[in-house]
Amino acid sequence: MDNGMLADLQTAKAIEYLLAMGFLMVFVPFWRYTAPKAAAFARAVARAAVPARAPVPIVRPEPVGWFHVPDGLGLHPGHAWAKAVDGGEVLVGADDFARALIGRVEDVDLPAPGTVVRQGEPAFTLRGAAGAVPIVSPVDGLVTATNPKARVGSVESDPYGEGWLLRVQAPQFARNARQLLSGSAARSFLEDVARRLRASIAPDLGPALADGGVPVAGIAGIAGEIGPEAWQRIAKEFFFVESERGGV
């Protein structure tokens, strides 16, 4: 190969090298610019191909009832309760409905030990700022003791525990219990009572309770927020008794 042909070959190789370097100098910045956009485009396409997740539903708690009753006791429709204890005796008290209606209990009239009480007949009386209401006995039997703590606020703070009122020897408790409600039946009963009470007092209290709000017992209780006629009607309908009203 002569010197002329060798020079031409070297020149051609040099040109190819320069073209390759020029291509790389242009391609690298171009790739750095377009690569992120391509990746973003690919992610967008992938998201579009996957169905959107359904929104997670918000679980809201069920409204809490106005009044409550625990398991393990029997509830009379006149709003007294009975719970079997030792020796064939039962504890008797007023339920949460009676506590809310009366409000702050200023005093209780309890029968003396040795008194005979009968299921469905008045056995004790709760007295509050708005008046007083007799409560019927949930059982038949003989009163053996009364609760001295009932006069110092336990009926309001713990109506189903420390707020018990009577201890009764009740030999017929098994038969009496057939007329009492317990568990889910008792809770359903109190829910129905709440609806009936709301319907009964809405004309007197207007929208304050008609919207489903929970009543605040306060000092005078619900009885203190309604007129005497309405209170007498409520006492007869829900407690099966005639109520004393005001200053008693």
Secondary structure by P-SEA (a helix, b strand, c coil): ccaaaaaaaaaaaaaaaaaaaaaaaaaaaaaaacaaaaaaaaaaaaaaaccccccbbbbbccccccccccccbbbccccbbbbbccccbbbbbbcaaaaaaaccccccccccccccccccccccccccccbbbbbbbccccccccccccccccccccccccccccbbbbcccccccccccccaaaaaaaaaaaaaaaaaaaccccccccccccccccccccccccccaaaaaaaaaacccbbbbcccc
